[in-house]
Amino acid sequence: MDTSRFAALCRALGTETTRRGAVGVLAGLVGLGIAQDVTGERKQQRRRQRRRSKQQRRTQRRSELQAVDCVGTLTRAGCQRDSVTTYWGCPRDTNLNNANLRGCDLRGATLRQIFLNDANLDGAILNNAHLDGSQAHGIHLEKATMVEATFLGTNMGAGSFHGADMRKANFTGASLNNARLIEDAVQYDAIFQDADLRDVVWSQLWAPDIGMPISYSRANCPDRVRPFWPVTCCGHLNGYTTPYC
């Protein structure tokens, strides 16, 4: 440290400061700056890592959606678009078992009496669609929207409806035994007259952490009641009845 810098530091710290003391203070300040720089750099690294992870998830999700060939899958199965409404229609007994139709726009589609066993329609749009009389055991409809769709007499046993929007959908006579209507699946004003609702899972329990309470999703029943416990919509079917619940 040269004389001028030492003098300036002494003036800042007081007249009794020795050269060794001044050097010690200076070293401490430098060390503090280095520690702050290291801490700041670690924070920046964590931010960059979070941004990279988020971008990777977005890219993966985009790739998965792009990989779904809705038009090709439906066309190869024999389905066609209506020339006027552009809604899809599939002839009776069309085989779409195990088909990947994730995120497909099937609003207004006529899918009556076809086969959709174990088909993946997660995130699909089925508003005002008609799947009456179809065989769709084990169908995946997580996060799908099916507002005012009809499933009259449809076999949807063991189906997954996690977080699905089922408002005003008509499930009269449908089989949903062992289906999972969890993660806040919404059934407001849906019709379940004479539907098979045996062993339906209406809510999901999560194992608690130590010292934490049990948490679970609430059912959103047709009559807009959200029962606390037991979580079931069997007594909340908005005036409709079924002996199978």
C-alpha positions as CSV (number, residue, x, y, z in Angstrom):
1,M,0.0,0.0,0.0
2,D,1.5,3.4,-1.0
3,T,1.8,6.4,1.4
4,S,-1.1,8.3,-0.2
5,R,-3.5,5.4,0.0
6,F,-2.5,4.7,3.6
7,A,-3.0,8.3,4.6
8,A,-6.4,8.4,3.1
9,L,-7.4,5.2,4.9
10,C,-6.1,6.5,8.2
11,R,-8.1,9.7,7.8
12,A,-11.2,7.5,7.2
13,L,-10.5,5.3,10.2
14,G,-9.0,7.8,12.6
15,T,-5.6,9.2,13.4
16,E,-4.5,6.4,15.7
17,T,-4.7,3.7,13.0
18,T,-1.4,1.9,12.3
19,R,-0.3,0.6,9.0
20,R,-0.9,-3.0,10.1
21,G,-4.4,-2.1,11.3
22,A,-5.2,-0.3,8.1
23,V,-4.0,-3.3,6.1
24,G,-6.2,-5.6,8.2
25,V,-9.3,-3.5,7.7
26,L,-8.6,-3.4,4.0
27,A,-8.2,-7.1,3.8
28,G,-11.4,-7.6,5.7
29,L,-13.3,-5.3,3.3
30,V,-11.8,-7.2,0.3
31,G,-12.8,-10.5,1.9
32,L,-16.3,-9.3,2.5
33,G,-16.5,-8.2,-1.1
34,I,-15.3,-11.6,-2.3
35,A,-17.9,-13.4,-0.1
36,Q,-20.6,-11.1,-1.5
37,D,-19.5,-11.8,-5.0
38,V,-19.5,-15.6,-4.4
39,T,-23.0,-15.4,-2.9
40,G,-24.3,-13.3,-5.7
41,E,-22.8,-15.6,-8.3
42,R,-24.4,-18.7,-6.7
43,K,-27.8,-16.9,-6.8
44,Q,-27.3,-16.1,-10.4
45,Q,-26.4,-19.8,-11.1
46,R,-29.5,-21.0,-9.4
47,R,-31.6,-18.5,-11.4
48,R,-30.0,-19.6,-14.6
49,Q,-30.6,-23.3,-13.7
50,R,-34.3,-22.6,-13.0
51,R,-34.7,-20.8,-16.3
52,R,-33.0,-23.7,-18.2
53,S,-35.2,-26.3,-16.4
54,K,-38.3,-24.3,-17.2
55,Q,-37.3,-23.9,-20.8
56,Q,-36.6,-27.6,-21.1
57,R,-40.0,-28.5,-19.7
58,R,-41.7,-26.2,-22.2
59,T,-39.7,-27.6,-25.1
60,Q,-40.5,-31.2,-24.0
61,R,-44.2,-30.3,-23.7
62,R,-44.2,-28.6,-27.1
63,S,-42.4,-31.7,-28.7
64,E,-45.0,-34.1,-27.1
65,L,-47.9,-32.1,-28.5
66,Q,-46.3,-31.7,-31.9
67,A,-45.8,-35.5,-32.0
68,V,-49.5,-36.1,-31.7
69,D,-50.9,-36.4,-35.3
70,C,-54.6,-35.9,-34.6
71,V,-55.6,-35.6,-38.3
72,G,-53.6,-38.6,-39.4
73,T,-54.7,-40.8,-36.5
74,L,-58.4,-40.1,-37.1
75,T,-58.2,-40.3,-40.9
76,R,-56.4,-43.6,-40.9
77,A,-59.1,-45.0,-38.6
78,G,-61.8,-44.0,-41.2
79,C,-63.0,-40.7,-39.6
80,Q,-63.8,-37.6,-41.7
81,R,-64.5,-34.0,-41.1
82,D,-67.9,-32.6,-42.0
83,S,-67.5,-30.3,-45.0
84,V,-69.8,-27.7,-43.5
85,T,-69.2,-27.8,-39.7
86,T,-65.6,-29.2,-39.9
87,Y,-66.6,-31.4,-36.9
88,W,-65.1,-34.9,-36.9
89,G,-67.3,-37.9,-37.4
90,C,-66.3,-41.6,-37.1
91,P,-68.4,-44.5,-38.5
92,R,-69.8,-47.1,-36.2
93,D,-67.3,-49.7,-34.8
94,T,-64.3,-47.4,-35.6
95,N,-61.3,-48.8,-33.8
96,L,-59.4,-46.1,-31.9
97,N,-58.3,-48.4,-29.1
98,N,-55.0,-47.2,-27.6
99,A,-55.1,-44.2,-29.9
100,N,-53.0,-41.1,-29.0
101,L,-55.3,-38.1,-29.3
102,R,-53.8,-36.0,-26.6
103,G,-54.8,-32.3,-26.9
104,C,-56.9,-32.9,-30.1
105,D,-59.8,-30.6,-30.9
106,L,-62.8,-32.9,-31.1
107,R,-65.5,-30.4,-30.2
108,G,-68.8,-31.3,-31.7
109,A,-67.4,-34.6,-32.9
110,T,-69.7,-37.6,-33.5
111,L,-68.0,-40.6,-32.0
112,R,-71.0,-42.9,-31.3
113,Q,-70.6,-46.6,-30.9
114,I,-66.9,-46.7,-31.5
115,F,-64.0,-48.3,-29.6
116,L,-61.8,-46.0,-27.5
117,N,-60.5,-48.5,-24.9
118,D,-57.4,-47.2,-23.2
119,A,-57.2,-44.3,-25.7
120,N,-55.3,-41.2,-24.5
121,L,-57.4,-38.0,-24.8
122,D,-55.6,-36.1,-22.1
123,G,-56.2,-32.4,-22.6
124,A,-58.5,-33.0,-25.5
125,I,-61.4,-30.6,-26.3
126,L,-64.7,-32.6,-26.4
127,N,-67.2,-29.8,-25.8
128,N,-70.6,-30.8,-27.4
129,A,-69.1,-34.1,-28.7
130,H,-71.2,-37.3,-28.7
131,L,-69.6,-40.5,-27.6
132,D,-72.9,-42.4,-26.9
133,G,-72.8,-46.1,-26.7
134,S,-69.0,-46.3,-27.2
135,Q,-66.6,-48.7,-25.5
136,A,-64.0,-46.6,-23.7
137,H,-62.8,-48.6,-20.8
138,G,-59.7,-47.2,-19.2
139,I,-59.9,-44.0,-21.3
140,H,-57.6,-41.1,-20.3
141,L,-59.3,-37.8,-20.1
142,E,-57.0,-35.9,-17.7
143,K,-57.4,-32.1,-18.0
144,A,-59.8,-32.6,-20.9
145,T,-62.8,-30.4,-21.4
146,M,-66.1,-32.0,-22.2
147,V,-68.7,-29.3,-21.5
148,E,-72.2,-30.4,-22.6
149,A,-70.8,-33.6,-24.2
150,T,-73.0,-36.7,-24.2
151,F,-71.9,-40.2,-23.0
152,L,-75.2,-42.0,-23.0
153,G,-74.6,-45.6,-22.1
154,T,-70.9,-45.3,-22.7
155,N,-68.5,-47.7,-21.0
156,M,-65.9,-45.5,-19.3
157,G,-65.0,-47.8,-16.4
158,A,-61.6,-47.3,-14.8
159,G,-61.3,-44.0,-16.8
160,S,-59.0,-41.2,-15.6
161,F,-60.7,-37.8,-15.3
162,H,-58.1,-36.0,-13.3
163,G,-58.9,-32.3,-13.3
164,A,-61.3,-32.7,-16.2
165,D,-64.0,-30.1,-17.0
166,M,-67.3,-32.1,-17.1
167,R,-69.8,-29.3,-16.7
168,K,-73.2,-30.1,-18.0
169,A,-72.0,-33.4,-19.6
170,N,-74.6,-36.1,-19.9
171,F,-73.6,-39.5,-18.5
172,T,-77.1,-41.1,-18.4
173,G,-76.7,-44.9,-18.2
174,A,-72.9,-44.7,-18.6
175,S,-70.6,-47.0,-16.7
176,L,-67.9,-45.1,-14.7
177,N,-67.2,-47.8,-12.1
178,N,-63.7,-47.5,-10.7
179,A,-63.2,-44.2,-12.5
180,R,-61.0,-41.5,-11.0
181,L,-62.6,-38.1,-10.8
182,I,-59.9,-36.5,-8.7
183,E,-57.7,-33.4,-8.7
184,D,-60.7,-31.1,-8.7
185,A,-62.5,-32.6,-11.7
186,V,-65.6,-30.4,-12.1
187,Q,-69.0,-32.0,-12.5
188,Y,-71.2,-29.0,-12.1
189,D,-74.7,-29.6,-13.6
190,A,-73.6,-32.9,-15.1
191,I,-76.2,-35.7,-15.4
192,F,-75.5,-39.1,-13.9
193,Q,-79.0,-40.6,-14.1
194,D,-78.8,-44.4,-13.7
195,A,-75.0,-44.2,-14.2
196,D,-72.8,-46.9,-12.7
197,L,-70.8,-44.9,-10.1
198,R,-69.6,-47.8,-8.0
199,D,-66.1,-47.4,-6.5
200,V,-65.6,-44.1,-8.2
201,V,-62.6,-42.2,-6.6
202,W,-63.9,-38.7,-5.9
203,S,-60.8,-37.3,-4.1
204,Q,-57.1,-37.9,-3.7
205,L,-55.3,-38.2,-0.4
206,W,-51.6,-37.3,-0.1
207,A,-49.4,-38.9,2.6
208,P,-48.6,-36.2,5.1
209,D,-45.1,-35.0,5.9
210,I,-44.0,-35.2,9.5
211,G,-46.0,-32.7,11.5
212,M,-48.1,-31.7,8.5
213,P,-51.9,-32.4,8.2
214,I,-53.3,-34.7,5.5
215,S,-54.3,-32.8,2.3
216,Y,-56.7,-33.9,-0.3
217,S,-58.6,-32.6,-3.4
218,R,-62.2,-31.7,-3.0
219,A,-65.0,-33.1,-5.2
220,N,-67.0,-30.7,-7.3
221,C,-70.4,-32.4,-7.4
222,P,-73.2,-31.8,-9.9
223,D,-75.3,-29.8,-7.4
224,R,-72.1,-27.6,-6.8
225,V,-71.7,-28.9,-3.3
226,R,-68.1,-29.7,-2.3
227,P,-68.5,-32.3,0.5
228,F,-65.8,-32.2,3.2
229,W,-65.9,-35.7,4.5
230,P,-66.7,-38.3,3.3
231,V,-65.8,-37.0,-0.1
232,T,-68.5,-38.5,-2.4
233,C,-71.0,-37.0,-4.8
234,C,-73.5,-39.9,-4.5
235,G,-75.9,-37.8,-2.5
236,H,-75.2,-34.6,-4.6
237,L,-76.3,-35.6,-8.1
238,N,-78.4,-32.4,-8.6
239,G,-81.8,-34.2,-8.4
240,Y,-80.8,-37.2,-10.5
241,T,-80.6,-40.7,-9.0
242,T,-78.8,-44.0,-9.6
243,P,-78.9,-47.2,-7.7
244,Y,-75.2,-47.8,-8.5
245,C,-73.4,-45.4,-6.3
